Amino acid sequence: MILMQENTILELYESMYRSRYLEEKIAHLWYDGLIYGEMHLGIGEEAIIAGVISHLIPGDAIATDHRSTPPFVMRGVDLKTLLLELLGHPKGLCLGLGGHMHLFDKERLLTSSGIVGSSGPSAAGFALAAKYKKTKNIAVAFFGEGSMNQGMLLESMNLAASMQLPVLFVCKDNNWAITTRSNEVTGGVLLDRVRGFGIEAREVDGSDVSAVWKSVQTAIPRLRNNPKSPYFIQAYCTHHEGHFLGDPLLRFHRAPKKEFGAVTGPLTRSMLHYKGGRIDKRIGSVTKVLSLIAKARSQLKESNDPILLLENEQKALGEQFALIKTKISTEINSLIDEIEVMIQEERAL
């Protein structure tokens, strides 16, 4: 059995909490109207990202999806340039042009994209370069389970397997494709699909950072030293903010009186309208919507929170966890204050 040292647990906790606290602040900025467009947060994915990234070394590459904040934070990207990027500021990481879905850091070989499944081809390209350069570096692809129905991701797995590329494919499976249950639109078993390429694959509880860390501890050394095939991990997790901030399904649970009050009248009128489909079809459609709303409640359960799970598992480290929280909150609050002052001064010019 692989045992985690106390310093490793503390490092993982610090990585997860820094990402969580920053994203909570990002949520406030978004609700205040300072960040435009959709905002996809990685709250609930922290154990997966931290468990993987903690094993990476300089020169390893990461290709991620539209939930890019946690990997960029945990890989050491300057938080000020990251926040400025989300605010669309020209001093941001990508000159304010990328937003949160299209980030790139050349120095750290980090890339993200809002195109579903694109992290697979990007990671395969990074891994091919590492193989030619004989560096023993690897590439990681982070993506959601909905991406497993995209041709480009499956093609990249085939390419990585046939060319023996050192790619770690990490599927962050929350069983939701925006407002659709993934298991209702996906045939077969994902692990079987992957094994069909000759790729070793396993599943893990993505809310348990210890379990993720131990899984990767086995996979990555093999990829570095003898990459006869890529490796695939299916990590189950929960997105506590739904698909994006303001997720319509979660709003029904957070403000039921307001949300149900807004839709009850229109739904009733549409069901009773003399034109349209049969009444049984209408009732069936409304029932399905209500069922989705009910199932979405699982995303609000604190029992699936990776940070709370680690705190409960490692109660003896509670005092050290508290010190980490204080340090990070002070650091990020100070950074946000600095950015706000900078923007106010620029507007005054």
Buried (B, 14 or more C-beta within 10 A) or exposed (E): EEEBEEEBBBBBBBBBBBBBBBBBBBBEBBEEEBBEEBBBBBBBBBBBBBBBBBBBEEBBBBBBBBBBBBBBBBBEBEBBBBBBBBBBBEBBBBEBEBBBBBBBBEEBBBBBBBBBBBBBBBBBBBBBBBBEEEBBBBBBBBBBBBBBBBEBBBBBBBBBBEBBBBBBBBBBBBBBBEBBBBEEEBEEEBBEBBEBBEBBBBBBBBBBBBBBBBBBBEBBEBBBEEBEBBBBBBBBBBBBBBBBBBBBBBBBBEEEEEBBEEEEEEBEEEEEEEEEEEEEEBEEBBEEBEEBBEEBEEBBEEEBBBBEBBBEEBEEBEEBBEEBBEEBBEEBEEBBEEBEEBBEEEEEE
